[in-house]
Amino acid sequence: MADTSISGLTVEQAKEFHEQFKVTYTAFAGIAALAHFLVLAWKPWF
Amino acid sequence: MADIPRPKNPQDDWKIWLVVNPATWLIPILMSVFLLGILIHALLFTVSPYGAYWGG
Protein backbone atom coordinates (compact mmCIF):
# COMPACT_ATOMS: atom_id res chain seq x y z
CA MET A 1 0.00 0.00 0.00
CA ALA A 2 1.58 3.35 -1.06
CA ASP A 3 2.38 5.59 1.89
CA THR A 4 2.39 8.79 -0.17
CA SER A 5 -0.98 10.18 -1.36
CA ILE A 6 -1.88 10.71 -5.01
CA SER A 7 -1.48 14.46 -4.62
CA GLY A 8 1.71 14.12 -2.58
CA LEU A 9 0.25 15.95 0.42
CA THR A 10 0.43 14.38 3.85
CA VAL A 11 -2.74 13.94 5.96
CA GLU A 12 -1.67 16.87 8.17
CA GLN A 13 -1.05 19.13 5.15
CA ALA A 14 -4.40 18.17 3.58
CA LYS A 15 -6.27 18.89 6.84
CA GLU A 16 -4.39 22.16 7.37
CA PHE A 17 -5.08 23.34 3.81
CA HIS A 18 -8.74 22.35 4.06
CA GLU A 19 -9.21 24.44 7.19
CA GLN A 20 -8.01 27.55 5.32
CA PHE A 21 -10.03 26.58 2.24
CA LYS A 22 -13.21 26.44 4.35
CA VAL A 23 -12.52 29.86 5.92
CA THR A 24 -11.87 31.52 2.56
CA TYR A 25 -14.87 29.89 0.91
CA THR A 26 -17.16 30.88 3.79
CA ALA A 27 -15.97 34.50 3.49
CA PHE A 28 -16.57 34.41 -0.30
CA ALA A 29 -20.07 33.00 0.13
CA GLY A 30 -20.87 35.53 2.87
CA ILE A 31 -19.79 38.51 0.79
CA ALA A 32 -21.69 37.17 -2.25
CA ALA A 33 -24.83 36.68 -0.15
CA LEU A 34 -24.56 40.25 1.17
CA ALA A 35 -24.09 41.61 -2.35
CA HIS A 36 -27.13 39.72 -3.64
CA PHE A 37 -29.20 40.93 -0.68
CA LEU A 38 -28.25 44.57 -1.43
CA VAL A 39 -29.18 44.15 -5.10
CA LEU A 40 -32.46 42.51 -4.06
CA ALA A 41 -33.19 45.46 -1.76
CA TRP A 42 -32.39 47.87 -4.61
CA LYS A 43 -34.28 46.19 -7.40
CA PRO A 44 -35.91 42.76 -6.98
CA TRP A 45 -35.33 40.52 -9.96
CA PHE A 46 -38.60 38.62 -9.73
CA MET B 1 -11.59 -5.47 -5.02
CA ALA B 2 -11.01 -4.64 -1.31
CA ASP B 3 -14.11 -3.36 0.47
CA ILE B 4 -13.31 0.39 0.59
CA PRO B 5 -15.45 2.24 3.19
CA ARG B 6 -17.58 5.02 1.68
CA PRO B 7 -16.48 8.55 2.74
CA LYS B 8 -18.60 10.42 5.24
CA ASN B 9 -19.05 14.06 4.24
CA PRO B 10 -18.41 16.80 5.29
CA GLN B 11 -16.05 15.26 7.87
CA ASP B 12 -14.04 13.50 5.14
CA ASP B 13 -14.04 16.46 2.70
CA TRP B 14 -10.37 17.23 3.47
CA LYS B 15 -9.36 13.96 1.81
CA ILE B 16 -9.90 15.57 -1.61
CA TRP B 17 -6.50 17.22 -1.07
CA LEU B 18 -4.89 13.79 -0.84
CA VAL B 19 -5.93 13.37 -4.49
CA VAL B 20 -5.96 16.94 -5.87
CA ASN B 21 -2.80 18.93 -5.16
CA PRO B 22 -3.80 22.53 -4.35
CA ALA B 23 -0.32 23.78 -5.29
CA THR B 24 -1.29 22.83 -8.85
CA TRP B 25 -5.06 23.12 -8.87
CA LEU B 26 -6.12 25.88 -6.41
CA ILE B 27 -5.82 28.70 -8.96
CA PRO B 28 -7.54 26.71 -11.77
CA ILE B 29 -10.34 25.90 -9.29
CA LEU B 30 -10.71 29.59 -8.29
CA MET B 31 -10.57 30.70 -11.95
CA SER B 32 -13.28 28.19 -12.99
CA VAL B 33 -15.55 29.35 -10.14
CA PHE B 34 -14.93 32.97 -11.21
CA LEU B 35 -15.61 32.16 -14.88
CA LEU B 36 -18.79 30.24 -13.99
CA GLY B 37 -19.97 33.21 -11.94
CA ILE B 38 -19.30 35.63 -14.82
CA LEU B 39 -21.17 33.36 -17.28
CA ILE B 40 -24.19 32.92 -14.98
CA HIS B 41 -24.43 36.66 -14.33
CA ALA B 42 -24.03 37.45 -18.05
CA LEU B 43 -26.88 35.05 -18.86
CA LEU B 44 -29.13 36.46 -16.13
CA PHE B 45 -28.45 40.03 -17.25
CA THR B 46 -30.02 39.19 -20.61
CA VAL B 47 -33.36 38.39 -18.93
CA SER B 48 -33.15 40.69 -15.91
CA PRO B 49 -34.47 44.21 -15.19
CA TYR B 50 -30.91 45.52 -14.75
CA GLY B 51 -30.09 45.89 -18.44
CA ALA B 52 -31.84 49.26 -18.48
CA TYR B 53 -29.42 50.49 -15.76
CA TRP B 54 -26.54 49.84 -18.19
CA GLY B 55 -28.41 51.32 -21.11
CA GLY B 56 -29.54 47.86 -22.41
Backbone of each chain as nested JSON, in Angstrom:
{
  "chains": [
    {"id": "A", "residues": [
      {"number": 1, "name": "MET", "atoms": {"N": [0.876, -1.163, 0.0], "CA": [0.0, 0.0, 0.0], "C": [0.927, 1.231, 0.0]}},
      {"number": 2, "name": "ALA", "atoms": {"N": [0.72, 2.173, -0.965], "CA": [1.576, 3.352, -1.064], "C": [1.406, 4.199, 0.179]}},
      {"number": 3, "name": "ASP", "atoms": {"N": [2.568, 4.76, 0.707], "CA": [2.378, 5.595, 1.893], "C": [2.259, 7.066, 1.498]}},
      {"number": 4, "name": "THR", "atoms": {"N": [2.608, 7.415, 0.217], "CA": [2.387, 8.795, -0.172], "C": [1.036, 8.883, -0.907]}},
      {"number": 5, "name": "SER", "atoms": {"N": [0.345, 10.028, -0.736], "CA": [-0.979, 10.18, -1.362], "C": [-0.801, 10.475, -2.848]}},
      {"number": 6, "name": "ILE", "atoms": {"N": [-1.904, 10.441, -3.566], "CA": [-1.882, 10.705, -5.012], "C": [-1.405, 12.128, -5.267]}},
      {"number": 7, "name": "SER", "atoms": {"N": [-1.852, 13.052, -4.399], "CA": [-1.478, 14.46, -4.616], "C": [-0.089, 14.761, -4.057]}},
      {"number": 8, "name": "GLY", "atoms": {"N": [0.4, 13.878, -3.179], "CA": [1.715, 14.121, -2.58], "C": [1.625, 14.822, -1.249]}},
      {"number": 9, "name": "LEU", "atoms": {"N": [0.417, 15.284, -0.874], "CA": [0.251, 15.947, 0.424], "C": [0.137, 14.894, 1.52]}},
      {"number": 10, "name": "THR", "atoms": {"N": [0.616, 15.249, 2.699], "CA": [0.426, 14.381, 3.853], "C": [-0.972, 14.64, 4.42]}},
      {"number": 11, "name": "VAL", "atoms": {"N": [-1.417, 13.765, 5.339], "CA": [-2.735, 13.939, 5.964], "C": [-2.789, 15.274, 6.699]}},
      {"number": 12, "name": "GLU", "atoms": {"N": [-1.687, 15.61, 7.394], "CA": [-1.665, 16.868, 8.171], "C": [-1.779, 18.06, 7.228]}},
      {"number": 13, "name": "GLN", "atoms": {"N": [-1.022, 18.021, 6.105], "CA": [-1.05, 19.131, 5.15], "C": [-2.445, 19.277, 4.546]}},
      {"number": 14, "name": "ALA", "atoms": {"N": [-3.071, 18.139, 4.203], "CA": [-4.401, 18.172, 3.585], "C": [-5.403, 18.774, 4.56]}},
      {"number": 15, "name": "LYS", "atoms": {"N": [-5.334, 18.359, 5.835], "CA": [-6.266, 18.89, 6.836], "C": [-6.009, 20.372, 7.071]}},
      {"number": 16, "name": "GLU", "atoms": {"N": [-4.725, 20.758, 7.131], "CA": [-4.389, 22.158, 7.373], "C": [-4.876, 23.033, 6.221]}},
      {"number": 17, "name": "PHE", "atoms": {"N": [-4.646, 22.559, 4.973], "CA": [-5.08, 23.343, 3.81], "C": [-6.59, 23.451, 3.789]}},
      {"number": 18, "name": "HIS", "atoms": {"N": [-7.283, 22.362, 4.125], "CA": [-8.744, 22.345, 4.056], "C": [-9.352, 23.33, 5.054]}},
      {"number": 19, "name": "GLU", "atoms": {"N": [-8.704, 23.477, 6.202], "CA": [-9.214, 24.44, 7.189], "C": [-9.206, 25.85, 6.591]}},
      {"number": 20, "name": "GLN", "atoms": {"N": [-8.094, 26.21, 5.933], "CA": [-8.007, 27.549, 5.324], "C": [-8.985, 27.652, 4.155]}},
      {"number": 21, "name": "PHE", "atoms": {"N": [-9.119, 26.569, 3.389], "CA": [-10.027, 26.577, 2.237], "C": [-11.448, 26.841, 2.711]}},
      {"number": 22, "name": "LYS", "atoms": {"N": [-11.845, 26.24, 3.82], "CA": [-13.208, 26.44, 4.351], "C": [-13.41, 27.878, 4.789]}},
      {"number": 23, "name": "VAL", "atoms": {"N": [-12.406, 28.471, 5.446], "CA": [-12.522, 29.86, 5.921], "C": [-12.688, 30.791, 4.726]}},
      {"number": 24, "name": "THR", "atoms": {"N": [-11.829, 30.632, 3.725], "CA": [-11.869, 31.523, 2.561], "C": [-13.169, 31.358, 1.795]}},
      {"number": 25, "name": "TYR", "atoms": {"N": [-13.636, 30.109, 1.654], "CA": [-14.875, 29.889, 0.912], "C": [-16.066, 30.458, 1.669]}},
      {"number": 26, "name": "THR", "atoms": {"N": [-16.056, 30.339, 2.987], "CA": [-17.159, 30.884, 3.79], "C": [-17.204, 32.402, 3.654]}},
      {"number": 27, "name": "ALA", "atoms": {"N": [-16.011, 33.048, 3.652], "CA": [-15.975, 34.504, 3.491], "C": [-16.506, 34.889, 2.11]}},
      {"number": 28, "name": "PHE", "atoms": {"N": [-16.103, 34.137, 1.07], "CA": [-16.567, 34.407, -0.296], "C": [-18.086, 34.288, -0.374]}},
      {"number": 29, "name": "ALA", "atoms": {"N": [-18.623, 33.218, 0.199], "CA": [-20.072, 33.001, 0.131], "C": [-20.813, 34.074, 0.922]}},
      {"number": 30, "name": "GLY", "atoms": {"N": [-20.229, 34.493, 2.057], "CA": [-20.869, 35.529, 2.868], "C": [-20.943, 36.853, 2.141]}},
      {"number": 31, "name": "ILE", "atoms": {"N": [-19.821, 37.232, 1.516], "CA": [-19.786, 38.505, 0.792], "C": [-20.748, 38.45, -0.398]}},
      {"number": 32, "name": "ALA", "atoms": {"N": [-20.782, 37.313, -1.1], "CA": [-21.685, 37.174, -2.249], "C": [-23.134, 37.251, -1.792]}},
      {"number": 33, "name": "ALA", "atoms": {"N": [-23.454, 36.636, -0.654], "CA": [-24.834, 36.676, -0.147], "C": [-25.219, 38.116, 0.198]}},
      {"number": 34, "name": "LEU", "atoms": {"N": [-24.285, 38.845, 0.82], "CA": [-24.558, 40.248, 1.175], "C": [-24.794, 41.075, -0.089]}},
      {"number": 35, "name": "ALA", "atoms": {"N": [-23.945, 40.849, -1.108], "CA": [-24.085, 41.605, -2.355], "C": [-25.448, 41.327, -3.001]}},
      {"number": 36, "name": "HIS", "atoms": {"N": [-25.842, 40.06, -3.009], "CA": [-27.128, 39.718, -3.636], "C": [-28.283, 40.313, -2.841]}},
      {"number": 37, "name": "PHE", "atoms": {"N": [-28.133, 40.35, -1.499], "CA": [-29.201, 40.933, -0.676], "C": [-29.343, 42.433, -0.985]}},
      {"number": 38, "name": "LEU", "atoms": {"N": [-28.203, 43.126, -1.135], "CA": [-28.246, 44.568, -1.428], "C": [-28.894, 44.827, -2.784]}},
      {"number": 39, "name": "VAL", "atoms": {"N": [-28.571, 43.976, -3.78], "CA": [-29.184, 44.152, -5.104], "C": [-30.682, 43.872, -5.01]}},
      {"number": 40, "name": "LEU", "atoms": {"N": [-31.036, 42.85, -4.239], "CA": [-32.455, 42.509, -4.059], "C": [-33.198, 43.674, -3.411]}},
      {"number": 41, "name": "ALA", "atoms": {"N": [-32.554, 44.322, -2.437], "CA": [-33.193, 45.462, -1.764], "C": [-33.332, 46.633, -2.735]}},
      {"number": 42, "name": "TRP", "atoms": {"N": [-32.366, 46.762, -3.654], "CA": [-32.392, 47.87, -4.609], "C": [-33.435, 47.635, -5.691]}},
      {"number": 43, "name": "LYS", "atoms": {"N": [-33.364, 46.452, -6.284], "CA": [-34.279, 46.192, -7.404], "C": [-34.516, 44.686, -7.496]}},
      {"number": 44, "name": "PRO", "atoms": {"N": [-35.639, 44.196, -6.937], "CA": [-35.913, 42.758, -6.978], "C": [-35.946, 42.246, -8.399]}},
      {"number": 45, "name": "TRP", "atoms": {"N": [-35.398, 41.027, -8.609], "CA": [-35.332, 40.516, -9.965], "C": [-36.448, 39.536, -10.261]}},
      {"number": 46, "name": "PHE", "atoms": {"N": [-37.471, 39.536, -9.427], "CA": [-38.602, 38.619, -9.73], "C": [-39.903, 39.348, -9.422]}}
    ]},
    {"id": "B", "residues": [
      {"number": 1, "name": "MET", "atoms": {"N": [-11.975, -6.837, -5.361], "CA": [-11.586, -5.467, -5.015], "C": [-11.859, -5.322, -3.5]}},
      {"number": 2, "name": "ALA", "atoms": {"N": [-10.858, -4.772, -2.745], "CA": [-11.011, -4.639, -1.308], "C": [-12.245, -3.789, -1.017]}},
      {"number": 3, "name": "ASP", "atoms": {"N": [-12.902, -4.104, 0.125], "CA": [-14.112, -3.36, 0.467], "C": [-13.7, -1.994, 1.028]}},
      {"number": 4, "name": "ILE", "atoms": {"N": [-13.767, -0.948, 0.182], "CA": [-13.306, 0.386, 0.592], "C": [-14.472, 1.125, 1.247]}},
      {"number": 5, "name": "PRO", "atoms": {"N": [-14.337, 1.567, 2.518], "CA": [-15.448, 2.238, 3.194], "C": [-15.828, 3.525, 2.475]}},
      {"number": 6, "name": "ARG", "atoms": {"N": [-17.131, 3.789, 2.35], "CA": [-17.576, 5.017, 1.684], "C": [-17.23, 6.215, 2.56]}},
      {"number": 7, "name": "PRO", "atoms": {"N": [-16.822, 7.365, 1.946], "CA": [-16.484, 8.548, 2.743], "C": [-17.726, 9.119, 3.409]}},
      {"number": 8, "name": "LYS", "atoms": {"N": [-17.502, 9.713, 4.577], "CA": [-18.605, 10.424, 5.242], "C": [-18.308, 11.908, 5.078]}},
      {"number": 9, "name": "ASN", "atoms": {"N": [-19.263, 12.616, 4.443], "CA": [-19.053, 14.059, 4.235], "C": [-19.993, 14.839, 5.152]}},
      {"number": 10, "name": "PRO", "atoms": {"N": [-19.605, 16.023, 5.613], "CA": [-18.41, 16.801, 5.291], "C": [-17.162, 16.429, 6.076]}},
      {"number": 11, "name": "GLN", "atoms": {"N": [-17.235, 15.477, 7.032], "CA": [-16.052, 15.257, 7.874], "C": [-14.886, 14.674, 7.101]}},
      {"number": 12, "name": "ASP", "atoms": {"N": [-15.145, 14.032, 5.935], "CA": [-14.037, 13.503, 5.137], "C": [-13.688, 14.385, 3.95]}},
      {"number": 13, "name": "ASP", "atoms": {"N": [-14.287, 15.565, 3.857], "CA": [-14.04, 16.457, 2.704], "C": [-12.555, 16.722, 2.485]}},
      {"number": 14, "name": "TRP", "atoms": {"N": [-11.785, 16.861, 3.555], "CA": [-10.374, 17.227, 3.473], "C": [-9.582, 16.226, 2.644]}},
      {"number": 15, "name": "LYS", "atoms": {"N": [-10.111, 14.99, 2.514], "CA": [-9.358, 13.957, 1.809], "C": [-9.214, 14.269, 0.318]}},
      {"number": 16, "name": "ILE", "atoms": {"N": [-10.032, 15.195, -0.188], "CA": [-9.9, 15.573, -1.609], "C": [-8.48, 16.055, -1.879]}},
      {"number": 17, "name": "TRP", "atoms": {"N": [-7.842, 16.668, -0.873], "CA": [-6.5, 17.215, -1.074], "C": [-5.433, 16.135, -1.021]}},
      {"number": 18, "name": "LEU", "atoms": {"N": [-5.824, 14.92, -0.725], "CA": [-4.894, 13.793, -0.837], "C": [-4.877, 13.294, -2.284]}},
      {"number": 19, "name": "VAL", "atoms": {"N": [-5.848, 13.77, -3.071], "CA": [-5.932, 13.369, -4.487], "C": [-5.601, 14.556, -5.388]}},
      {"number": 20, "name": "VAL", "atoms": {"N": [-6.158, 15.746, -5.046], "CA": [-5.959, 16.945, -5.865], "C": [-4.962, 17.846, -5.162]}},
      {"number": 21, "name": "ASN", "atoms": {"N": [-3.826, 18.102, -5.805], "CA": [-2.801, 18.928, -5.157], "C": [-3.132, 20.404, -5.328]}},
      {"number": 22, "name": "PRO", "atoms": {"N": [-3.429, 21.115, -4.215], "CA": [-3.803, 22.526, -4.35], "C": [-2.69, 23.4, -4.899]}},
      {"number": 23, "name": "ALA", "atoms": {"N": [-1.42, 22.975, -4.736], "CA": [-0.316, 23.781, -5.287], "C": [-0.469, 23.866, -6.805]}},
      {"number": 24, "name": "THR", "atoms": {"N": [-1.071, 22.836, -7.4], "CA": [-1.288, 22.827, -8.853], "C": [-2.664, 23.345, -9.217]}},
      {"number": 25, "name": "TRP", "atoms": {"N": [-3.686, 22.924, -8.42], "CA": [-5.061, 23.122, -8.866], "C": [-5.847, 24.212, -8.15]}},
      {"number": 26, "name": "LEU", "atoms": {"N": [-5.31, 24.872, -7.111], "CA": [-6.119, 25.885, -6.415], "C": [-6.5, 27.033, -7.348]}},
      {"number": 27, "name": "ILE", "atoms": {"N": [-5.53, 27.565, -8.076], "CA": [-5.825, 28.696, -8.959], "C": [-6.773, 28.275, -10.088]}},
      {"number": 28, "name": "PRO", "atoms": {"N": [-6.555, 27.141, -10.77], "CA": [-7.54, 26.708, -11.766], "C": [-8.935, 26.53, -11.169]}},
      {"number": 29, "name": "ILE", "atoms": {"N": [-9.026, 26.043, -9.932], "CA": [-10.342, 25.895, -9.291], "C": [-10.956, 27.278, -9.083]}},
      {"number": 30, "name": "LEU", "atoms": {"N": [-10.175, 28.241, -8.544], "CA": [-10.706, 29.593, -8.294], "C": [-11.098, 30.258, -9.611]}},
      {"number": 31, "name": "MET", "atoms": {"N": [-10.26, 30.069, -10.667], "CA": [-10.568, 30.695, -11.95], "C": [-11.845, 30.111, -12.549]}},
      {"number": 32, "name": "SER", "atoms": {"N": [-12.069, 28.784, -12.384], "CA": [-13.278, 28.195, -12.991], "C": [-14.515, 28.645, -12.233]}},
      {"number": 33, "name": "VAL", "atoms": {"N": [-14.397, 28.828, -10.905], "CA": [-15.546, 29.347, -10.141], "C": [-15.835, 30.782, -10.576]}},
      {"number": 34, "name": "PHE", "atoms": {"N": [-14.77, 31.574, -10.772], "CA": [-14.928, 32.967, -11.205], "C": [-15.581, 33.017, -12.583]}},
      {"number": 35, "name": "LEU", "atoms": {"N": [-15.073, 32.169, -13.515], "CA": [-15.607, 32.156, -14.876], "C": [-17.076, 31.735, -14.872]}},
      {"number": 36, "name": "LEU", "atoms": {"N": [-17.396, 30.712, -14.067], "CA": [-18.787, 30.243, -13.989], "C": [-19.691, 31.359, -13.479]}},
      {"number": 37, "name": "GLY", "atoms": {"N": [-19.191, 32.091, -12.478], "CA": [-19.972, 33.211, -11.937], "C": [-20.221, 34.268, -12.988]}},
      {"number": 38, "name": "ILE", "atoms": {"N": [-19.161, 34.616, -13.759], "CA": [-19.305, 35.628, -14.817], "C": [-20.333, 35.147, -15.836]}},
      {"number": 39, "name": "LEU", "atoms": {"N": [-20.253, 33.883, -16.251], "CA": [-21.169, 33.363, -17.276], "C": [-22.613, 33.385, -16.792]}},
      {"number": 40, "name": "ILE", "atoms": {"N": [-22.824, 32.954, -15.522], "CA": [-24.191, 32.916, -14.984], "C": [-24.757, 34.329, -14.905]}},
      {"number": 41, "name": "HIS", "atoms": {"N": [-23.932, 35.291, -14.427], "CA": [-24.433, 36.663, -14.332], "C": [-24.707, 37.234, -15.718]}},
      {"number": 42, "name": "ALA", "atoms": {"N": [-23.824, 36.933, -16.685], "CA": [-24.034, 37.451, -18.053], "C": [-25.354, 36.921, -18.604]}},
      {"number": 43, "name": "LEU", "atoms": {"N": [-25.613, 35.625, -18.374], "CA": [-26.878, 35.048, -18.864], "C": [-28.055, 35.724, -18.18]}},
      {"number": 44, "name": "LEU", "atoms": {"N": [-27.991, 35.895, -16.859], "CA": [-29.127, 36.461, -16.127], "C": [-29.354, 37.924, -16.499]}},
      {"number": 45, "name": "PHE", "atoms": {"N": [-28.272, 38.627, -16.852], "CA": [-28.455, 40.032, -17.246], "C": [-29.262, 40.144, -18.537]}},
      {"number": 46, "name": "THR", "atoms": {"N": [-29.261, 39.078, -19.349], "CA": [-30.016, 39.188, -20.612], "C": [-31.523, 39.114, -20.343]}},
      {"number": 47, "name": "VAL", "atoms": {"N": [-31.905, 38.529, -19.194], "CA": [-33.355, 38.386, -18.932], "C": [-33.768, 39.173, -17.691]}},
      {"number": 48, "name": "SER", "atoms": {"N": [-32.857, 40.037, -17.201], "CA": [-33.155, 40.685, -15.911], "C": [-33.574, 42.139, -16.133]}},
      {"number": 49, "name": "PRO", "atoms": {"N": [-34.081, 42.795, -15.069], "CA": [-34.473, 44.208, -15.186], "C": [-33.281, 45.152, -15.111]}},
      {"number": 50, "name": "TYR", "atoms": {"N": [-32.039, 44.623, -15.017], "CA": [-30.909, 45.518, -14.748], "C": [-30.285, 46.046, -16.038]}},
      {"number": 51, "name": "GLY", "atoms": {"N": [-30.695, 45.462, -17.173], "CA": [-30.089, 45.893, -18.436], "C": [-30.301, 47.377, -18.651]}},
      {"number": 52, "name": "ALA", "atoms": {"N": [-31.518, 47.849, -18.257], "CA": [-31.837, 49.263, -18.482], "C": [-30.832, 50.148, -17.747]}},
      {"number": 53, "name": "TYR", "atoms": {"N": [-30.368, 49.686, -16.551], "CA": [-29.423, 50.491, -15.761], "C": [-28.162, 50.735, -16.558]}},
      {"number": 54, "name": "TRP", "atoms": {"N": [-27.772, 49.727, -17.408], "CA": [-26.543, 49.841, -18.188], "C": [-26.856, 50.309, -19.611]}},
      {"number": 55, "name": "GLY", "atoms": {"N": [-28.088, 50.82, -19.783], "CA": [-28.408, 51.319, -21.11], "C": [-28.774, 50.208, -22.076]}},
      {"number": 56, "name": "GLY", "atoms": {"N": [-29.17, 49.004, -21.528], "CA": [-29.536, 47.86, -22.409], "C": [-30.993, 47.929, -22.842]}}
    ]}
  ]
}
